[in-house]
Amino acid sequence: MSVYEYTALDVNGKNTSGIVDAESALTARQKLRDSKIFPVSIKEVSVTSEKKESKTFSLLQFFFAKYQTV
């Protein structure tokens, strides 16, 4: 299953964005429409565990740096 990042409009016409997992871009669009979210753009994104680890690490660095200055 792939992950797709989207921008869309809700039933009130308000802009919204997020991610959805689906077999294809077409399936992702259908899932969003079924949830009353109307996609404007959608693109597949790659998710790797290496990127997740680096983001978590930098977040920890931020917290430690913040507490050291207080």
DRENDO-1510 file (C-alpha; in Angstrom, 1 decimal, always signed):
<recs>
REC; n; res; u; v; w
REC; 1; MET; +0.0; +0.0; +0.0 .
REC; 2; SER; +1.2; +3.5; -0.8 .
REC; 3; VAL; +0.9; +6.8; +1.0 .
REC; 4; TYR; -0.5; +9.9; -0.7 .
REC; 5; GLU; -0.3; +13.5; +0.3 .
REC; 6; TYR; -3.3; +15.6; -0.7 .
REC; 7; THR; -4.8; +19.0; -0.7 .
REC; 8; ALA; -8.6; +19.2; -0.9 .
REC; 9; LEU; -11.8; +21.0; -0.1 .
REC; 10; ASP; -14.3; +19.9; +2.6 .
REC; 11; VAL; -18.1; +20.1; +2.2 .
REC; 12; ASN; -17.9; +23.8; +3.4 .
REC; 13; GLY; -15.4; +24.7; +0.8 .
REC; 14; LYS; -12.6; +25.0; +3.3 .
REC; 15; ASN; -9.0; +24.0; +2.3 .
REC; 16; THR; -7.7; +20.9; +4.0 .
REC; 17; SER; -4.6; +18.7; +3.6 .
REC; 18; GLY; -3.3; +15.4; +4.9 .
REC; 19; ILE; -2.2; +11.9; +4.0 .
REC; 20; VAL; -4.1; +8.8; +3.1 .
REC; 21; ASP; -2.9; +5.3; +2.4 .
REC; 22; ALA; -4.3; +3.4; -0.6 .
REC; 23; GLU; -3.5; +1.0; -3.4 .
REC; 24; SER; -3.4; +3.7; -6.0 .
REC; 25; ALA; -4.0; +7.4; -6.6 .
REC; 26; LEU; -7.4; +6.6; -7.9 .
REC; 27; THR; -8.3; +4.6; -4.8 .
REC; 28; ALA; -7.0; +7.4; -2.6 .
REC; 29; ARG; -9.2; +9.9; -4.4 .
REC; 30; GLN; -12.2; +7.6; -3.9 .
REC; 31; LYS; -11.5; +7.2; -0.2 .
REC; 32; LEU; -11.3; +10.9; +0.2 .
REC; 33; ARG; -14.6; +11.5; -1.7 .
REC; 34; ASP; -16.3; +8.8; +0.4 .
REC; 35; SER; -15.2; +10.9; +3.5 .
REC; 36; LYS; -16.8; +14.0; +1.9 .
REC; 37; ILE; -13.3; +15.5; +1.1 .
REC; 38; PHE; -12.9; +16.6; -2.4 .
REC; 39; PRO; -9.2; +16.3; -3.6 .
REC; 40; VAL; -7.7; +19.2; -5.5 .
REC; 41; SER; -4.2; +17.6; -5.8 .
REC; 42; ILE; -2.7; +14.3; -4.7 .
REC; 43; LYS; +0.8; +12.9; -5.0 .
REC; 44; GLU; +2.5; +9.7; -3.8 .
REC; 45; VAL; +5.1; +10.2; -1.1 .
REC; 46; SER; +7.8; +7.8; +0.0 .
REC; 47; VAL; +8.0; +6.9; +3.6 .
REC; 48; THR; +11.3; +5.4; +4.9 .
REC; 49; SER; +12.2; +4.4; +8.4 .
REC; 50; GLU; +15.5; +6.3; +8.1 .
REC; 51; LYS; +13.7; +9.6; +7.6 .
REC; 52; LYS; +11.4; +8.9; +10.6 .
REC; 53; GLU; +14.4; +8.2; +12.8 .
REC; 54; SER; +16.2; +11.4; +11.8 .
REC; 55; LYS; +13.1; +13.5; +12.4 .
REC; 56; THR; +12.7; +11.9; +15.9 .
REC; 57; PHE; +16.4; +12.5; +16.7 .
REC; 58; SER; +16.2; +16.2; +15.7 .
REC; 59; LEU; +13.1; +16.6; +17.8 .
REC; 60; LEU; +14.9; +15.2; +20.8 .
REC; 61; GLN; +17.8; +17.6; +20.1 .
REC; 62; PHE; +15.4; +20.5; +20.1 .
REC; 63; PHE; +13.9; +19.5; +23.5 .
REC; 64; PHE; +17.3; +19.1; +25.1 .
REC; 65; ALA; +18.6; +22.3; +23.7 .
REC; 66; LYS; +15.5; +24.1; +24.9 .
REC; 67; TYR; +15.8; +22.8; +28.5 .
REC; 68; GLN; +19.5; +23.5; +28.7 .
REC; 69; THR; +18.9; +27.2; +28.0 .
REC; 70; VAL; +16.1; +27.5; +30.7 .
</recs>
